[in-house]
Amino acid sequence: MRQLKITKQITDRNDAALGLYLQEISKIKLLTTEEEVELARRIKEQSIEKLKIRQHSNKLLKEYVSY
């Protein structure tokens, strides 16, 4: 098994990329508690709706195949 030799050149690039990433992400406004709860509720509702659609589609497909 090959082992990766970590050099200063490699770690400097990672530090710079990580610093840039953290700098960019710090500009994004975080969700409030209320926004996070609302988002979770909407995701759950959509997941339930998609499940219902999928179940209905499967039922129609079975009826079509058995026809």
N, C-alpha and C positions, 0 to 999 in steps of 0.2 A: 504494500500500500504506500502510495506517495504521500509525503507530508509537505504541506505548504509552509514555506519559510516567509514569515512576516517581516517585511523591511520597513524602514521609515518612509520610503517613497509610497508604499501601499497605504500605510496608515494615515499619512498626510492627506491623500486624496479622499479617503473615507471621512476624515474629520471635516474637510472642506465641504463635501457633499452633505453631510449630516448638518453642519452649521447652516448651510443654505436652505436645506429643507426646513429646519426649525424656524429660521427667520421668515420663510414664506408662510408656513402654517400658522405662525403667531399672528398673522394679519387677518385670519379668518375668525369671525365672531362665533363664539360657542353658543349652543342652544341653551335656552333657559329650561328649567325643570318642566314648565308647562308646555313648551314647544316639544320637548323630548317625549313627554307623555302623549301628546296629540299625534306626533309622528308614529309612535309605537301603535297607537290605536288604529290609525289609518292603515298601517302595514298589516295588522292583524285582520282588519275588515277585508282588505284586498285579498289576503291569503285565503280567507274563508270563501270569498266569492269565486276565486279561481278554482278552489277545490270543488265547489258546487258545479261550476261549468264543466270541469273535467269529468266528474261523476256522470253528469247528464250526457256528455259526449260519449262516454264509454257505454252508457245504456243504449243510446241511439245506434252506435256501431254494432253492438251485440244484436239488436233488433234487425238491423240491416243484413248482417251476416246470416242470421238464422232465417231470413225471409227467403 
